[in-house]
């Protein structure tokens, strides 16, 4: 949305990007600054993932928040992006330089399972 808003000079697209960014900032995990996998509105087969934070998803959101900061100049987006990126670098990076794929907020662990990769 940020890219389209800038290219087309469309304030409605930028307003939508801001609304999405504001929601992300509001729903970031208070302990990590990262972004939970799901916000289920009702029970589903994915309900068990409610407390999971995926490294890949958080990285994508960090990128989007940085773009939103560039498009708006609003520091709150950059602040949220930095907090999540710091968590990724300091808490999710493994000794070998790779990253753990998932964090369980409920248990505070980084479970490993081939089932967590698409």
C-alpha positions in Angstrom: 0.0 0.0 0.0 2.8 2.4 0.8 4.5 1.8 -2.6 1.2 2.2 -4.4 0.3 5.3 -2.4 3.6 7.0 -3.3 3.5 6.0 -7.0 -0.1 7.0 -7.5 0.0 9.9 -5.0 -3.2 8.5 -3.6 -4.0 9.7 -0.1 -6.7 6.9 0.3 -4.1 4.2 -0.2 -1.8 5.9 2.3 -4.7 6.1 4.8 -5.3 2.4 4.4 -1.5 1.7 5.0 -1.6 3.8 8.1 -4.7 2.0 9.4 -2.9 -1.3 8.9 0.3 0.0 10.5 -1.7 1.3 13.5 -3.3 -2.0 14.0 0.0 -3.8 13.8 1.5 -1.4 16.3 -1.4 -1.9 18.7 -1.3 -5.7 18.4 2.4 -6.2 18.8 3.3 -8.6 21.6 4.0 -6.4 24.6 6.9 -8.5 25.8 8.8 -9.0 22.5 7.5 -6.3 20.2 7.0 -9.0 17.6 3.8 -9.9 15.9 1.6 -13.0 16.8 0.7 -15.4 14.1 -3.1 -15.1 14.5 -5.8 -13.0 16.0 -8.7 -15.5 15.7 -12.2 -14.1 15.9 -13.6 -17.6 16.4 -12.5 -21.1 17.1 -10.8 -22.7 14.1 -8.3 -25.5 13.3 -5.5 -22.9 13.7 -6.5 -21.8 17.3 -3.4 -23.6 18.7 -1.2 -21.0 16.8 -2.6 -18.0 18.7 0.5 -17.8 20.9 3.0 -18.4 18.2 5.2 -15.7 16.7 6.9 -16.6 13.4 10.3 -15.1 12.6 9.5 -14.8 8.9 6.2 -13.0 9.5 7.7 -10.6 11.9 10.5 -9.8 9.4 8.0 -9.1 6.7 6.1 -6.8 9.0 9.3 -5.0 10.0 9.9 -4.2 6.4 6.4 -2.9 5.9 6.6 -0.7 9.0 9.9 0.8 7.7 8.3 1.5 4.4 5.3 3.1 6.2 7.8 5.3 8.2 9.4 6.4 5.0 6.1 7.2 3.4 4.7 9.1 6.4 7.7 10.3 8.4 5.9 9.1 11.5 8.4 7.7 14.1 5.9 5.3 15.8 6.2 3.0 12.8 10.0 3.0 12.9 10.0 2.6 16.6 7.8 -0.5 16.3 9.9 -1.9 13.5 13.2 -1.4 15.4 11.8 -3.1 18.5 10.7 -6.2 16.6 13.9 -6.3 14.6 16.0 -6.1 17.8 14.0 -9.0 19.2 14.7 -11.0 16.0 18.4 -10.3 16.2 18.9 -10.7 19.9 16.4 -13.5 20.8 15.7 -15.5 17.7 19.1 -15.7 16.1 20.8 -19.0 16.8 24.5 -19.5 17.5 25.1 -20.7 13.9 23.7 -17.4 12.5 20.4 -18.8 11.4 17.1 -18.0 13.1 14.7 -20.1 15.0 11.5 -20.2 13.0 8.9 -19.8 15.7 8.5 -18.6 19.3 5.8 -19.7 21.7 4.7 -16.8 23.8 2.9 -19.1 26.3 5.9 -21.2 27.1 8.7 -18.8 26.2 10.3 -21.5 24.1 11.4 -21.8 20.5 9.9 -25.2 19.5 11.5 -27.0 16.6 9.4 -29.0 14.2 9.6 -29.6 10.5 5.8 -29.1 10.5 6.3 -25.4 11.2 7.8 -24.8 7.7 5.7 -24.6 4.6 
